[in-house]
Amino acid sequence: MAEYYDPETYPKKWNYLQSGTIIDQYMIERELAHGGFSSVYLARQLKDQVQVAIKEYLPRKFAHRTWNNVVMPHSDETKTLFLRGRALFFEEAKVLATLKHHNIVNVISFFQQNETVYMVMTYDYGLTLDKIITNTNVQKDEELVISIFKQLLTGIELIHQHKMLHLDIKPANILVRPGFDPLLLDFGAIREYPYSKKSQQTKVLTTGFSPIEQYSSRSLGPWTDLYAIGASMRCCLGGKKLIPAPDRAKNETMTPAVKAYKRNFPEYLLKAIDWAMQVEARDRPQSVKELQDALTP
């Protein structure tokens, strides 16, 4: 069936699971979000009606959903990429199921069905940080930044203790619950460190948040995630677009936070952000504890 896939005539309703669809022991209520490699749904457990979030592996460049919800590669050429991605998605679910922390998305279970993989997570209420940053009704001050990121760092420290790196920390992947209580989302780029060639996967890069070493996948470590934390904190200060790390490496034109925001934020916070965002990895904090200490006045 895959060889007859035609995106021009493909029914749009097949792009996502329809409301009322039952998979495993859950009933789909509605789609919450989707990206290039997955869709996230609000669902309900059949036995007790508890709401959950379910993430489905569906890489739209490589595969499509058929009329009976089976996910199939577009062609023989995309099958290898699809299967490789599915295996990585399954590994992501297994890793997350072992990382239990208040500030890390909680994976309840995962299972295979419809020739793809589903990850079941606790459903949390809140807004992603990128939406809060652009909300003019929310005051962006020292309390907001410190409350969110000092808590988030405790979760990231657990990830690093397991010799793993998140590698995609950014405001869009930080859910903020009531009381500035953060939850780190989307572990699709997670990988172990130090890593061998067999564990390498497609690079996930986010302009402005990924440090220079992430572009070459060399010398990755806790300092790599800490750059992204620094960049995310800086976004909270003014919401301005960040200069990509490769451009900074060629010609540094970014004004240090201690100068750009000295009228509105305390010096200790601005120095910590500048330290975390140093272009060279060796010049940044080397551990979560170092950055946490810097964020303490």
Stockholm file with secondary structure:
# STOCKHOLM 1.0

chainA/1-297         MAEYYDPETYPKKWNYLQSGTIIDQYMIERELAHGGFSSVYLARQLKDQVQVAIKEYLPRKFAHRTWNNVVMPHSDETKTLFLRGRALFFEEAKVLATLKHHNIVNVISFFQQNETVYMVMTYDYGLTLDKIITNTNVQKDEELVISIFKQLLTGIELIHQHKMLHLDIKPANILVRPGFDPLLLDFGAIREYPYSKKSQQTKVLTTGFSPIEQYSSRSLGPWTDLYAIGASMRCCLGGKKLIPAPDRAKNETMTPAVKAYKRNFPEYLLKAIDWAMQVEARDRPQSVKELQDALTP
#=GR chainA/1-297 SS CGGGCCTTTCCGGGGSCCTTCEETTEEEEEEEEECSSEEEEEEEETTTCCEEEEEEECCTTTEEECTTSCEEESSHHHHHHHHHHHHHHHHHHHHHHHCCCTTBCCEEEEEEETTEEEEEEECCCCEEHHHHHHCTTSCCCHHHHHHHHHHHHHHHHHHHHTTEECCCCSGGGEEEETTTEEEECCCTTCEESSCCGGGCCCCCCCTTTSCGGGGTTCSCSHHHHHHHHHHHHHHHHHCCCCCCHHHHHHSCCCCCHHHHTTTTSCHHHHHHHHHHTCSSGGGSCSSHHHHHHHTCC
#=GC SS_cons         CGGGCCTTTCCGGGGSCCTTCEETTEEEEEEEEECSSEEEEEEEETTTCCEEEEEEECCTTTEEECTTSCEEESSHHHHHHHHHHHHHHHHHHHHHHHCCCTTBCCEEEEEEETTEEEEEEECCCCEEHHHHHHCTTSCCCHHHHHHHHHHHHHHHHHHHHTTEECCCCSGGGEEEETTTEEEECCCTTCEESSCCGGGCCCCCCCTTTSCGGGGTTCSCSHHHHHHHHHHHHHHHHHCCCCCCHHHHHHSCCCCCHHHHTTTTSCHHHHHHHHHHTCSSGGGSCSSHHHHHHHTCC
//
